[in-house]
């Protein structure tokens, strides 16, 4: 599997071509990445420009992180509910003795 790049790095690489006018070859060479890698990022960027409702790399990464966090919070909430029920039963049983 190829190397993973952070979304911010990808965006900066795309900006070198789109906003600063560097050629794909020059930008890729300067960053030490392959031409085809940068071309793929540019293709995704252009696709997103055409349809702004499509999430970008940064948004997808944030969405993934938030979904993971929500899952963890739900697990913690469920554990706290079960713990509360357990101790409530203990308290009731203990006071009736």
Long-range contacts (C-beta under 8 A, 24 or more apart in sequence): 2-37, 5-33, 7-56, 7-57, 7-58, 7-60, 7-61, 8-58, 10-41, 10-57, 11-56, 11-57, 11-58, 13-38, 13-41, 14-38, 14-41, 14-42, 14-45, 17-42, 18-42, 18-45
